[in-house]
Amino acid sequence: MPQRVFTSDDQLAFAKLSGDYNPLHLDPVLARRLLFGRQVVHGLHALLWSLNYHLSFCNHLKSILQNSHVQLQYHQREASKLL
């Protein structure tokens, strides 16, 4: 599983983009006193990074399959034949 370390600069850039300047994400001193004990990555930032990684992987896999001799075939059935 891929891993990513989000830096304070990453957090600040995402805060500027999203408008979410919550100190939980940006202020290491204040965040230390809160529930998690350190800064927390914006949830949407982590989600977008994850989606970007997985979509990039899918595109990579698609290009490998297109350049290989593997052929994928499927047959579509009419809904009336399935009932």
C-alpha positions as CSV (number, residue, x, y, z in Angstrom):
1,M,0.0,0.0,0.0
2,P,1.4,3.4,-0.9
3,Q,2.2,5.9,1.8
4,R,2.3,9.7,1.7
5,V,3.7,12.1,4.3
6,F,1.8,15.4,4.2
7,T,4.1,18.3,5.1
8,S,3.1,21.6,6.7
9,D,3.5,23.2,3.3
10,D,1.1,20.7,1.8
11,Q,-1.4,21.5,4.6
12,L,-1.1,25.2,4.0
13,A,-1.5,24.8,0.2
14,F,-4.7,22.8,0.7
15,A,-6.0,25.2,3.3
16,K,-5.6,28.0,0.7
17,L,-7.4,25.9,-1.9
18,S,-10.2,24.8,0.4
19,G,-10.6,27.8,2.7
20,D,-10.3,25.5,5.7
21,Y,-7.8,27.2,8.0
22,N,-8.7,25.2,11.1
23,P,-5.7,25.2,13.5
24,L,-6.1,21.5,13.9
25,H,-4.6,21.2,10.4
26,L,-2.2,24.1,10.5
27,D,-0.9,24.9,14.0
28,P,1.4,22.3,15.4
29,V,1.4,23.9,18.9
30,L,-2.3,24.1,19.2
31,A,-2.9,20.7,17.6
32,R,-0.6,19.1,20.1
33,R,-3.1,20.0,22.9
34,L,-6.1,18.5,21.1
35,L,-7.4,14.9,20.8
36,F,-4.9,13.6,18.3
37,G,-1.8,15.2,19.8
38,R,-0.6,16.5,16.5
39,Q,-1.7,18.1,13.2
40,V,-4.3,16.2,11.3
41,V,-4.5,16.1,7.5
42,H,-7.6,17.5,5.9
43,G,-9.8,14.5,5.2
44,L,-10.7,15.7,1.7
45,H,-7.0,16.2,1.0
46,A,-6.2,12.6,1.9
47,L,-9.2,11.3,0.0
48,L,-8.2,13.3,-3.2
49,W,-4.6,12.0,-2.9
50,S,-5.9,8.4,-2.6
51,L,-8.2,8.8,-5.6
52,N,-5.4,10.3,-7.7
53,Y,-3.1,7.4,-6.8
54,H,-5.7,4.7,-7.7
55,L,-6.8,6.4,-10.9
56,S,-3.2,6.7,-12.0
57,F,-2.7,3.0,-11.3
58,C,-5.8,2.1,-13.3
59,N,-4.6,4.2,-16.2
60,H,-1.2,2.5,-16.0
61,L,-2.8,-0.9,-16.0
62,K,-5.0,0.0,-18.9
63,S,-2.0,1.1,-21.0
64,I,-0.2,-2.2,-20.2
65,L,-3.3,-4.2,-21.3
66,Q,-3.6,-2.2,-24.5
67,N,0.0,-2.8,-25.4
68,S,-0.1,-6.5,-24.6
69,H,-1.4,-9.5,-26.5
70,V,-4.1,-10.1,-23.9
71,Q,-7.6,-9.6,-25.2
72,L,-10.5,-9.1,-22.9
73,Q,-13.9,-10.1,-24.3
74,Y,-17.3,-9.9,-22.8
75,H,-20.8,-10.8,-24.0
76,Q,-23.8,-8.7,-23.2
77,R,-27.1,-10.5,-22.6
78,E,-30.5,-9.0,-23.2
79,A,-32.4,-8.4,-20.0
80,S,-35.4,-10.4,-21.2
81,K,-33.2,-13.6,-21.5
82,L,-32.1,-13.3,-17.9
83,L,-35.6,-13.4,-16.4
